[in-house]
Amino acid sequence: MKLKVLTEGDERLRVICKPVTKITPAIKKLIADMIETMYYKKGVGLAAPQVGSDLRIIVFDPRTTKRRKPQVLINPELSEMRGEIRGDEGCLSCPGLWGEVVRSAHVLAKGFNEAGEPVEIESDGGVLSVVLQHETDHLDGILFLDRLDPAQQLRVMKEREEL
Ligand SMILES: [Zn+2]
């Protein structure tokens, strides 16, 4: 089932999400719906608060291959962040807005899959590193717009008025 993606200004995008303590059928359904919604909206990632849930769940598919390969991380934690990459980011919750964000190139993401098994994903740059950081930010109520430098924030403010 496709879910409604909340847009910037909705308070639910600003909450600190709660850890998942038990993987229930409802949570599995939420994950399946998030994946369906991500593909429908042509996003490379989606975080639970974007669809109105306050749980620490992200789904992503950085599209490094033509075949769909959806991945989920429950209660993701990022570590070993080092290096620097810059790239234009957008967000399904901030339609029409883009900006350059500085992220760590290397990131180790730890969390759980739908079966409750521990998962580790390591990335050394590229879309996967950006997606992991962008989506995990959502779980702490942070949007990529918050990470733009002041000049870019000013530009986005103007663009937003024109939208
Ligand atoms: Zn986003």
Backbone and ligand atoms as CSV (ligand in chain L), in Angstrom:
chain,resi,resn,atom,element,x,y,z
A,1,MET,N,N,0.839,-1.189,0.000
A,1,MET,CA,C,0.000,0.000,0.000
A,1,MET,C,C,0.881,1.249,0.000
A,2,LYS,N,N,0.564,2.144,-0.940
A,2,LYS,CA,C,1.340,3.382,-0.983
A,2,LYS,C,C,0.906,4.296,0.162
A,3,LEU,N,N,1.884,4.932,0.780
A,3,LEU,CA,C,1.587,5.798,1.916
A,3,LEU,C,C,1.763,7.261,1.507
A,4,LYS,N,N,1.122,8.136,2.254
A,4,LYS,CA,C,1.266,9.564,2.008
A,4,LYS,C,C,2.599,10.024,2.607
A,5,VAL,N,N,3.369,10.753,1.813
A,5,VAL,CA,C,4.656,11.268,2.301
A,5,VAL,C,C,4.424,12.684,2.845
A,6,LEU,N,N,4.778,12.861,4.107
A,6,LEU,CA,C,4.597,14.170,4.740
A,6,LEU,C,C,5.612,15.154,4.187
A,7,THR,N,N,5.219,16.414,4.133
A,7,THR,CA,C,6.150,17.423,3.640
A,7,THR,C,C,6.541,18.386,4.755
A,8,GLU,N,N,7.670,19.012,4.493
A,8,GLU,CA,C,8.284,19.964,5.408
A,8,GLU,C,C,7.240,20.911,5.989
A,9,GLY,N,N,7.345,21.134,7.284
A,9,GLY,CA,C,6.357,21.959,7.959
A,9,GLY,C,C,5.472,21.098,8.855
A,10,ASP,N,N,5.383,19.804,8.504
A,10,ASP,CA,C,4.631,18.868,9.341
A,10,ASP,C,C,5.478,18.521,10.566
A,11,GLU,N,N,4.884,18.713,11.737
A,11,GLU,CA,C,5.610,18.511,13.001
A,11,GLU,C,C,6.160,17.095,13.163
A,12,ARG,N,N,5.478,16.134,12.512
A,12,ARG,CA,C,5.897,14.734,12.670
A,12,ARG,C,C,7.257,14.455,12.046
A,13,LEU,N,N,7.723,15.391,11.187
A,13,LEU,CA,C,9.067,15.230,10.605
A,13,LEU,C,C,10.141,15.707,11.568
A,14,ARG,N,N,9.715,16.301,12.681
A,14,ARG,CA,C,10.673,16.905,13.605
A,14,ARG,C,C,10.798,16.155,14.928
A,15,VAL,N,N,10.156,14.999,15.041
A,15,VAL,CA,C,10.244,14.259,16.304
A,15,VAL,C,C,11.497,13.368,16.327
A,16,ILE,N,N,11.973,13.105,17.523
A,16,ILE,CA,C,13.038,12.122,17.700
A,16,ILE,C,C,12.339,10.765,17.765
A,17,CYS,N,N,12.630,9.909,16.809
A,17,CYS,CA,C,11.906,8.638,16.722
A,17,CYS,C,C,12.367,7.646,17.795
A,18,LYS,N,N,11.472,6.704,18.082
A,18,LYS,CA,C,11.721,5.719,19.143
A,18,LYS,C,C,12.278,4.426,18.554
A,19,PRO,N,N,13.164,3.762,19.294
A,19,PRO,CA,C,13.680,2.478,18.806
A,19,PRO,C,C,12.564,1.444,18.709
A,20,VAL,N,N,12.709,0.554,17.741
A,20,VAL,CA,C,11.796,-0.581,17.614
A,20,VAL,C,C,12.240,-1.619,18.642
A,21,THR,N,N,11.301,-2.088,19.459
A,21,THR,CA,C,11.666,-3.066,20.477
A,21,THR,C,C,11.198,-4.471,20.106
A,22,LYS,N,N,10.223,-4.540,19.198
A,22,LYS,CA,C,9.719,-5.838,18.767
A,22,LYS,C,C,9.232,-5.719,17.334
A,23,ILE,N,N,9.641,-6.681,16.510
A,23,ILE,CA,C,9.226,-6.622,15.107
A,23,ILE,C,C,7.899,-7.368,14.949
A,24,THR,N,N,6.845,-6.585,14.943
A,24,THR,CA,C,5.478,-7.127,14.874
A,24,THR,C,C,5.031,-7.200,13.409
A,25,PRO,N,N,3.908,-7.917,13.150
A,25,PRO,CA,C,3.363,-7.915,11.783
A,25,PRO,C,C,3.070,-6.494,11.293
A,26,ALA,N,N,2.632,-5.630,12.186
A,26,ALA,CA,C,2.331,-4.240,11.791
A,26,ALA,C,C,3.597,-3.539,11.307
A,27,ILE,N,N,4.718,-3.832,11.948
A,27,ILE,CA,C,5.981,-3.205,11.542
A,27,ILE,C,C,6.443,-3.770,10.202
A,28,LYS,N,N,6.254,-5.070,10.001
A,28,LYS,CA,C,6.613,-5.662,8.705
A,28,LYS,C,C,5.774,-5.053,7.581
A,29,LYS,N,N,4.507,-4.823,7.870
A,29,LYS,CA,C,3.613,-4.192,6.894
A,29,LYS,C,C,4.083,-2.771,6.613
A,30,LEU,N,N,4.456,-2.042,7.667
A,30,LEU,CA,C,4.946,-0.670,7.504
A,30,LEU,C,C,6.174,-0.652,6.588
A,31,ILE,N,N,7.094,-1.599,6.819
A,31,ILE,CA,C,8.326,-1.664,6.016
A,31,ILE,C,C,7.988,-1.942,4.541
A,32,ALA,N,N,7.088,-2.897,4.306
A,32,ALA,CA,C,6.690,-3.214,2.929
A,32,ALA,C,C,6.055,-1.995,2.263
A,33,ASP,N,N,5.217,-1.287,3.008
A,33,ASP,CA,C,4.553,-0.091,2.467
A,33,ASP,C,C,5.558,1.030,2.203
A,34,MET,N,N,6.551,1.142,3.096
A,34,MET,CA,C,7.583,2.176,2.895
A,34,MET,C,C,8.377,1.895,1.619
A,35,ILE,N,N,8.697,0.622,1.383
A,35,ILE,CA,C,9.454,0.256,0.180
A,35,ILE,C,C,8.625,0.550,-1.069
A,36,GLU,N,N,7.351,0.172,-1.023
A,36,GLU,CA,C,6.464,0.440,-2.165
A,36,GLU,C,C,6.379,1.947,-2.438
A,37,THR,N,N,6.254,2.715,-1.368
A,37,THR,CA,C,6.140,4.169,-1.491
A,37,THR,C,C,7.427,4.784,-2.038
A,38,MET,N,N,8.568,4.274,-1.560
A,38,MET,CA,C,9.867,4.781,-2.030
A,38,MET,C,C,10.000,4.606,-3.547
A,39,TYR,N,N,9.650,3.415,-4.052
A,39,TYR,CA,C,9.759,3.173,-5.493
A,39,TYR,C,C,8.739,4.000,-6.271
A,40,TYR,N,N,7.538,4.082,-5.727
A,40,TYR,CA,C,6.487,4.845,-6.400
A,40,TYR,C,C,6.896,6.307,-6.564
A,41,LYS,N,N,7.537,6.841,-5.519
A,41,LYS,CA,C,7.947,8.253,-5.532
A,41,LYS,C,C,9.324,8.445,-6.176
A,42,LYS,N,N,9.909,7.341,-6.635
A,42,LYS,CA,C,11.225,7.379,-7.274
A,42,LYS,C,C,12.312,7.955,-6.360
A,43,GLY,N,N,12.207,7.626,-5.076
A,43,GLY,CA,C,13.231,8.051,-4.130
A,43,GLY,C,C,14.283,6.963,-3.989
A,44,VAL,N,N,15.434,7.318,-3.411
A,44,VAL,CA,C,16.462,6.306,-3.152
A,44,VAL,C,C,16.452,5.896,-1.683
A,45,GLY,N,N,15.595,6.555,-0.905
A,45,GLY,CA,C,15.490,6.197,0.500
A,45,GLY,C,C,14.246,6.819,1.103
A,46,LEU,N,N,13.801,6.230,2.211
A,46,LEU,CA,C,12.631,6.762,2.917
A,46,LEU,C,C,12.764,6.397,4.393
A,47,ALA,N,N,12.423,7.344,5.245
A,47,ALA,CA,C,12.491,7.101,6.692
A,47,ALA,C,C,11.073,7.105,7.256
A,48,ALA,N,N,10.868,6.312,8.309
A,48,ALA,CA,C,9.518,6.128,8.863
A,48,ALA,C,C,8.788,7.441,9.179
A,49,PRO,N,N,9.464,8.461,9.762
A,49,PRO,CA,C,8.711,9.690,10.069
A,49,PRO,C,C,8.140,10.370,8.827
A,50,GLN,N,N,8.717,10.098,7.668
A,50,GLN,CA,C,8.194,10.704,6.435
A,50,GLN,C,C,6.808,10.182,6.079
A,51,VAL,N,N,6.460,9.019,6.644
A,51,VAL,CA,C,5.114,8.490,6.411
A,51,VAL,C,C,4.307,8.484,7.713
A,52,GLY,N,N,4.743,9.306,8.671
A,52,GLY,CA,C,3.956,9.536,9.876
A,52,GLY,C,C,4.178,8.570,11.019
A,53,SER,N,N,5.219,7.713,10.911
A,53,SER,CA,C,5.533,6.802,12.017
A,53,SER,C,C,6.666,7.403,12.847
A,54,ASP,N,N,6.666,7.105,14.137
A,54,ASP,CA,C,7.752,7.649,14.974
A,54,ASP,C,C,8.726,6.549,15.392
A,55,LEU,N,N,8.918,5.580,14.508
A,55,LEU,CA,C,9.840,4.474,14.802
A,55,LEU,C,C,11.123,4.612,13.990
A,56,ARG,N,N,12.215,4.071,14.561
A,56,ARG,CA,C,13.521,4.202,13.906
A,56,ARG,C,C,13.687,3.123,12.825
A,57,ILE,N,N,13.145,3.412,11.657
A,57,ILE,CA,C,13.216,2.488,10.516
A,57,ILE,C,C,13.538,3.298,9.265
A,58,ILE,N,N,14.518,2.800,8.474
A,58,ILE,CA,C,14.767,3.414,7.170
A,58,ILE,C,C,14.777,2.318,6.102
A,59,VAL,N,N,14.366,2.677,4.902
A,59,VAL,CA,C,14.487,1.777,3.746
A,59,VAL,C,C,15.252,2.547,2.674
A,60,PHE,N,N,15.972,1.826,1.841
A,60,PHE,CA,C,16.751,2.520,0.816
A,60,PHE,C,C,17.132,1.561,-0.303
A,61,ASP,N,N,17.423,2.146,-1.429
A,61,ASP,CA,C,17.939,1.423,-2.585
A,61,ASP,C,C,18.712,2.443,-3.410
A,62,PRO,N,N,20.025,2.489,-3.243
A,62,PRO,CA,C,20.804,3.529,-3.924
A,62,PRO,C,C,20.910,3.340,-5.430
A,63,ARG,N,N,20.260,2.271,-5.956
A,63,ARG,CA,C,20.181,2.084,-7.409
A,63,ARG,C,C,21.546,1.992,-8.069
A,64,THR,N,N,22.421,1.220,-7.494
A,64,THR,CA,C,23.720,1.042,-8.124
A,64,THR,C,C,23.632,-0.028,-9.207
A,65,THR,N,N,22.554,-0.807,-9.170
A,65,THR,CA,C,22.306,-1.769,-10.240
A,65,THR,C,C,20.917,-1.509,-10.796
A,66,LYS,N,N,20.643,-2.057,-11.961
A,66,LYS,CA,C,19.328,-1.832,-12.557
A,66,LYS,C,C,18.240,-2.558,-11.790
A,67,ARG,N,N,18.634,-3.678,-11.216
A,67,ARG,CA,C,17.648,-4.460,-10.482
A,67,ARG,C,C,17.345,-3.811,-9.142
A,68,ARG,N,N,16.097,-3.881,-8.768
A,68,ARG,CA,C,15.721,-3.332,-7.473
A,68,ARG,C,C,16.314,-4.181,-6.355
A,69,LYS,N,N,16.891,-3.502,-5.387
A,69,LYS,CA,C,17.433,-4.217,-4.245
A,69,LYS,C,C,17.115,-3.423,-2.973
A,70,PRO,N,N,15.848,-3.509,-2.541
A,70,PRO,CA,C,15.474,-2.731,-1.363
A,70,PRO,C,C,16.132,-3.265,-0.101
A,71,GLN,N,N,16.585,-2.328,0.713
A,71,GLN,CA,C,17.190,-2.723,1.982
A,71,GLN,C,C,16.497,-1.983,3.113
A,72,VAL,N,N,16.495,-2.617,4.270
A,72,VAL,CA,C,15.888,-1.986,5.438
A,72,VAL,C,C,16.892,-1.993,6.581
A,73,LEU,N,N,16.869,-0.955,7.374
A,73,LEU,CA,C,17.642,-0.944,8.613
A,73,LEU,C,C,16.722,-0.462,9.727
A,74,ILE,N,N,16.594,-1.323,10.735
A,74,ILE,CA,C,15.800,-0.995,11.912
A,74,ILE,C,C,16.777,-0.556,12.999
A,75,ASN,N,N,16.454,0.510,13.676
A,75,ASN,CA,C,17.326,1.107,14.712
A,75,ASN,C,C,18.758,1.344,14.201
A,76,PRO,N,N,18.903,2.014,13.066
A,76,PRO,CA,C,20.255,2.214,12.513
A,76,PRO,C,C,21.120,3.103,13.401
A,77,GLU,N,N,22.392,2.721,13.477
A,77,GLU,CA,C,23.370,3.565,14.182
A,77,GLU,C,C,24.574,3.712,13.280
A,78,LEU,N,N,25.032,4.938,13.127
A,78,LEU,CA,C,26.159,5.204,12.241
A,78,LEU,C,C,27.424,5.409,13.058
A,79,SER,N,N,28.531,4.867,12.567
A,79,SER,CA,C,29.811,5.077,13.236
A,79,SER,C,C,30.922,5.091,12.196
A,80,GLU,N,N,32.144,5.262,12.678
A,80,GLU,CA,C,33.333,5.290,11.811
A,80,GLU,C,C,33.175,6.289,10.670
A,81,MET,N,N,32.588,7.428,11.011
A,81,MET,CA,C,32.372,8.431,9.970
A,81,MET,C,C,33.639,9.244,9.777
A,82,ARG,N,N,34.114,9.238,8.540
A,82,ARG,CA,C,35.324,9.998,8.217
A,82,ARG,C,C,35.342,10.349,6.734
A,83,GLY,N,N,36.256,11.276,6.410
A,83,GLY,CA,C,36.321,11.731,5.031
A,83,GLY,C,C,35.184,12.696,4.741
A,84,GLU,N,N,35.122,13.164,3.536
A,84,GLU,CA,C,34.126,14.165,3.194
A,84,GLU,C,C,33.670,13.994,1.749
A,85,ILE,N,N,32.381,14.052,1.542
A,85,ILE,CA,C,31.858,14.118,0.176
A,85,ILE,C,C,30.807,15.219,0.127
A,86,ARG,N,N,30.693,15.832,-1.023
A,86,ARG,CA,C,29.687,16.873,-1.231
A,86,ARG,C,C,28.831,16.468,-2.405
A,87,GLY,N,N,27.562,16.671,-2.271
A,87,GLY,CA,C,26.694,16.358,-3.404
A,87,GLY,C,C,25.348,17.025,-3.233
A,88,ASP,N,N,24.652,17.205,-4.339
A,88,ASP,CA,C,23.313,17.781,-4.278
A,88,ASP,C,C,22.347,16.765,-3.690
A,89,GLU,N,N,21.563,17.215,-2.734
A,89,GLU,CA,C,20.556,16.351,-2.132
A,89,GLU,C,C,19.179,16.956,-2.301
A,90,GLY,N,N,18.227,16.076,-2.405
A,90,GLY,CA,C,16.837,16.472,-2.365
A,90,GLY,C,C,16.146,15.546,-1.386
A,91,CYS,N,N,14.842,15.709,-1.223
A,91,CYS,CA,C,14.133,14.889,-0.241
A,91,CYS,C,C,12.676,14.814,-0.646
A,92,LEU,N,N,12.078,13.634,-0.528
A,92,LEU,CA,C,10.668,13.472,-0.892
A,92,LEU,C,C,9.773,14.366,-0.034
A,93,SER,N,N,10.289,14.758,1.147
A,93,SER,CA,C,9.507,15.614,2.037
A,93,SER,C,C,9.727,17.098,1.767
A,94,CYS,N,N,10.642,17.405,0.853
A,94,CYS,CA,C,10.915,18.809,0.507
A,94,CYS,C,C,10.853,18.936,-1.013
A,95,PRO,N,N,9.682,18.714,-1.596
A,95,PRO,CA,C,9.589,18.639,-3.059
A,95,PRO,C,C,10.077,19.912,-3.742
A,96,GLY,N,N,10.885,19.702,-4.783
A,96,GLY,CA,C,11.352,20.827,-5.586
A,96,GLY,C,C,12.592,21.519,-5.056
A,97,LEU,N,N,13.039,21.133,-3.860
A,97,LEU,CA,C,14.193,21.820,-3.266
A,97,LEU,C,C,15.439,20.937,-3.318
A,98,TRP,N,N,16.571,21.566,-3.608
A,98,TRP,CA,C,17.842,20.861,-3.693
A,98,TRP,C,C,18.925,21.697,-3.039
A,99,GLY,N,N,19.989,21.053,-2.605
A,99,GLY,CA,C,21.104,21.815,-2.062
A,99,GLY,C,C,22.287,20.907,-1.815
A,100,GLU,N,N,23.459,21.539,-1.771
A,100,GLU,CA,C,24.668,20.750,-1.569
A,100,GLU,C,C,24.919,20.538,-0.079
A,101,VAL,N,N,25.107,19.284,0.293
A,101,VAL,CA,C,25.343,18.938,1.687
A,101,VAL,C,C,26.691,18.236,1.803
A,102,VAL,N,N,27.437,18.576,2.853
A,102,VAL,CA,C,28.697,17.909,3.122
A,102,VAL,C,C,28.412,16.720,4.031
A,103,ARG,N,N,28.811,15.541,3.593
A,103,ARG,CA,C,28.591,14.323,4.385
A,103,ARG,C,C,29.913,13.595,4.575
A,104,SER,N,N,29.925,12.642,5.491
A,104,SER,CA,C,31.099,11.782,5.635
A,104,SER,C,C,31.153,10.813,4.466
A,105,ALA,N,N,32.345,10.591,3.976
A,105,ALA,CA,C,32.499,9.656,2.856
A,105,ALA,C,C,32.348,8.219,3.348
A,106,HIS,N,N,33.033,7.924,4.457
A,106,HIS,CA,C,32.978,6.561,4.995
A,106,HIS,C,C,31.978,6.490,6.134
A,107,VAL,N,N,31.169,5.468,6.110
A,107,VAL,CA,C,30.201,5.281,7.193
A,107,VAL,C,C,29.946,3.792,7.402
A,108,LEU,N,N,29.847,3.428,8.669
A,108,LEU,CA,C,29.460,2.062,9.012
A,108,LEU,C,C,28.093,2.151,9.684
A,109,ALA,N,N,27.116,1.498,9.075
A,109,ALA,CA,C,25.757,1.516,9.617
A,109,ALA,C,C,25.449,0.157,10.220
A,110,LYS,N,N,25.010,0.177,11.477
A,110,LYS,CA,C,24.611,-1.069,12.132
A,110,LYS,C,C,23.150,-0.981,12.505
A,111,GLY,N,N,22.469,-2.082,12.373
A,111,GLY,CA,C,21.056,-2.109,12.736
A,111,GLY,C,C,20.543,-3.532,12.619
A,112,PHE,N,N,19.237,-3.654,12.377
A,112,PHE,CA,C,18.616,-4.976,12.282
A,112,PHE,C,C,17.772,-5.064,11.024
A,113,ASN,N,N,17.647,-6.270,10.509
A,113,ASN,CA,C,16.738,-6.467,9.378
A,113,ASN,C,C,15.359,-6.885,9.900
A,114,GLU,N,N,14.468,-7.174,8.960
A,114,GLU,CA,C,13.090,-7.518,9.328
A,114,GLU,C,C,12.982,-8.777,10.173
A,115,ALA,N,N,14.001,-9.637,10.052
A,115,ALA,CA,C,13.987,-10.879,10.824
A,115,ALA,C,C,14.580,-10.663,12.221
A,116,GLY,N,N,14.994,-9.423,12.496
A,116,GLY,CA,C,15.582,-9.130,13.792
A,116,GLY,C,C,17.049,-9.504,13.890
A,117,GLU,N,N,17.642,-9.837,12.745
A,117,GLU,CA,C,19.063,-10.203,12.741
A,117,GLU,C,C,19.920,-8.953,12.588
A,118,PRO,N,N,21.079,-8.936,13.289
A,118,PRO,CA,C,21.950,-7.767,13.147
A,118,PRO,C,C,22.508,-7.642,11.733
A,119,VAL,N,N,22.588,-6.420,11.258
A,119,VAL,CA,C,23.077,-6.141,9.914
A,119,VAL,C,C,24.128,-5.042,10.001
A,120,GLU,N,N,25.178,-5.184,9.216
A,120,GLU,CA,C,26.181,-4.122,9.114
A,120,GLU,C,C,26.347,-3.752,7.651
A,121,ILE,N,N,26.307,-2.471,7.376
A,121,ILE,CA,C,26.505,-1.990,6.008
A,121,ILE,C,C,27.614,-0.954,6.043
A,122,GLU,N,N,28.642,-1.196,5.240
A,122,GLU,CA,C,29.759,-0.264,5.201
A,122,GLU,C,C,29.750,0.418,3.845
A,123,SER,N,N,30.010,1.704,3.842
A,123,SER,CA,C,30.046,2.426,2.566
A,123,SER,C,C,31.223,3.378,2.547
A,124,ASP,N,N,31.853,3.447,1.404
A,124,ASP,CA,C,33.034,4.287,1.250
A,124,ASP,C,C,32.804,5.341,0.177
A,125,GLY,N,N,31.800,6.115,0.374
A,125,GLY,CA,C,31.514,7.177,-0.589
A,125,GLY,C,C,30.376,6.807,-1.503
A,126,GLY,N,N,29.930,7.781,-2.284
A,126,GLY,CA,C,28.852,7.526,-3.229
A,126,GLY,C,C,27.476,7.674,-2.606
A,127,VAL,N,N,26.501,7.269,-3.398
A,127,VAL,CA,C,25.105,7.485,-3.013
A,127,VAL,C,C,24.753,6.770,-1.708
A,128,LEU,N,N,25.283,5.563,-1.524
A,128,LEU,CA,C,24.927,4.801,-0.326
A,128,LEU,C,C,25.309,5.556,0.956
A,129,SER,N,N,26.507,6.131,0.992
A,129,SER,CA,C,26.931,6.903,2.178
A,129,SER,C,C,25.972,8.057,2.441
A,130,VAL,N,N,25.617,8.753,1.385
A,130,VAL,CA,C,24.734,9.919,1.519
A,130,VAL,C,C,23.354,9.474,2.005
A,131,VAL,N,N,22.827,8.422,1.387
A,131,VAL,CA,C,21.474,7.961,1.732
A,131,VAL,C,C,21.411,7.519,3.203
A,132,LEU,N,N,22.416,6.770,3.630
A,132,LEU,CA,C,22.414,6.290,5.022
A,132,LEU,C,C,22.392,7.474,6.001
A,133,GLN,N,N,23.167,8.506,5.707
A,133,GLN,CA,C,23.219,9.662,6.610
A,133,GLN,C,C,21.950,10.500,6.509
A,134,HIS,N,N,21.457,10.684,5.293
A,134,HIS,CA,C,20.244,11.482,5.076
A,134,HIS,C,C,19.045,10.835,5.782
A,135,GLU,N,N,18.893,9.525,5.592
A,135,GLU,CA,C,17.724,8.848,6.168
A,135,GLU,C,C,17.831,8.734,7.688
A,136,THR,N,N,19.034,8.478,8.190
A,136,THR,CA,C,19.191,8.379,9.647
A,136,THR,C,C,18.943,9.740,10.307
A,137,ASP,N,N,19.326,10.817,9.631
A,137,ASP,CA,C,19.010,12.172,10.120
A,137,ASP,C,C,17.507,12.334,10.359
A,138,HIS,N,N,16.703,11.803,9.437
A,138,HIS,CA,C,15.243,11.936,9.565
A,138,HIS,C,C,14.755,11.387,10.906
A,139,LEU,N,N,15.413,10.346,11.401
A,139,LEU,CA,C,14.967,9.707,12.647
A,139,LEU,C,C,15.221,10.596,13.857
A,140,ASP,N,N,16.069,11.610,13.655
A,140,ASP,CA,C,16.329,12.580,14.720
A,140,ASP,C,C,15.702,13.936,14.394
A,141,GLY,N,N,14.761,13.928,13.468
A,141,GLY,CA,C,14.035,15.153,13.141
A,141,GLY,C,C,14.834,16.156,12.325
A,142,ILE,N,N,15.898,15.680,11.666
A,142,ILE,CA,C,16.770,16.582,10.903
A,142,ILE,C,C,16.496,16.428,9.409
A,143,LEU,N,N,16.308,17.548,8.730
A,143,LEU,CA,C,16.139,17.554,7.277
A,143,LEU,C,C,17.431,18.042,6.624
A,144,PHE,N,N,17.645,17.660,5.366
A,144,PHE,CA,C,18.895,18.080,4.706
A,144,PHE,C,C,18.999,19.597,4.627
A,145,LEU,N,N,17.843,20.271,4.620
A,145,LEU,CA,C,17.840,21.738,4.570
A,145,LEU,C,C,18.579,22.325,5.764
A,146,ASP,N,N,18.513,21.635,6.910
A,146,ASP,CA,C,19.180,22.108,8.131
A,146,ASP,C,C,20.699,22.083,7.977
A,147,ARG,N,N,21.178,21.292,7.044
A,147,ARG,CA,C,22.626,21.099,6.909
A,147,ARG,C,C,23.234,21.953,5.792
A,148,LEU,N,N,22.420,22.791,5.174
A,148,LEU,CA,C,22.946,23.666,4.116
A,148,LEU,C,C,23.691,24.840,4.751
A,149,ASP,N,N,24.685,25.371,4.017
A,149,ASP,CA,C,25.368,26.554,4.547
A,149,ASP,C,C,24.436,27.764,4.402
A,150,PRO,N,N,24.713,28.868,5.125
A,150,PRO,CA,C,23.782,30.008,5.162
A,150,PRO,C,C,23.431,30.546,3.776
A,151,ALA,N,N,24.418,30.589,2.858
A,151,ALA,CA,C,24.142,31.121,1.519
A,151,ALA,C,C,23.110,30.247,0.805
A,152,GLN,N,N,23.286,28.927,0.941
A,152,GLN,CA,C,22.338,28.017,0.278
A,152,GLN,C,C,20.964,28.058,0.943
A,153,GLN,N,N,20.954,28.260,2.265
A,153,GLN,CA,C,19.666,28.340,2.959
A,153,GLN,C,C,18.871,29.543,2.468
A,154,LEU,N,N,19.599,30.631,2.207
A,154,LEU,CA,C,18.969,31.844,1.690
A,154,LEU,C,C,18.382,31.584,0.302
A,155,ARG,N,N,19.170,30.888,-0.539
A,155,ARG,CA,C,18.723,30.575,-1.894
A,155,ARG,C,C,17.461,29.705,-1.847
A,156,VAL,N,N,17.495,28.694,-0.965
A,156,VAL,CA,C,16.343,27.787,-0.862
A,156,VAL,C,C,15.101,28.537,-0.377
A,157,MET,N,N,15.322,29.476,0.565
A,157,MET,CA,C,14.193,30.267,1.066
A,157,MET,C,C,13.526,31.035,-0.062
A,158,LYS,N,N,14.364,31.576,-0.941
A,158,LYS,CA,C,13.818,32.335,-2.089
A,158,LYS,C,C,13.091,31.399,-3.049
A,159,GLU,N,N,13.715,30.254,-3.314
A,159,GLU,CA,C,13.102,29.286,-4.245
A,159,GLU,C,C,11.743,28.833,-3.716
A,160,ARG,N,N,11.701,28.655,-2.405
A,160,ARG,CA,C,10.480,28.159,-1.782
A,160,ARG,C,C,9.337,29.159,-1.964
A,161,GLU,N,N,9.679,30.448,-1.911
A,161,GLU,CA,C,8.664,31.488,-2.117
A,161,GLU,C,C,8.098,31.426,-3.520
A,162,GLU,N,N,8.967,30.980,-4.454
A,162,GLU,CA,C,8.537,30.937,-5.853
A,162,GLU,C,C,7.754,29.678,-6.186
A,163,LEU,N,N,7.831,28.683,-5.317
A,163,LEU,CA,C,7.168,27.409,-5.631
A,163,LEU,C,C,5.633,27.541,-5.566
L,1,ZN,ZN,ZN,14.670,12.933,3.109
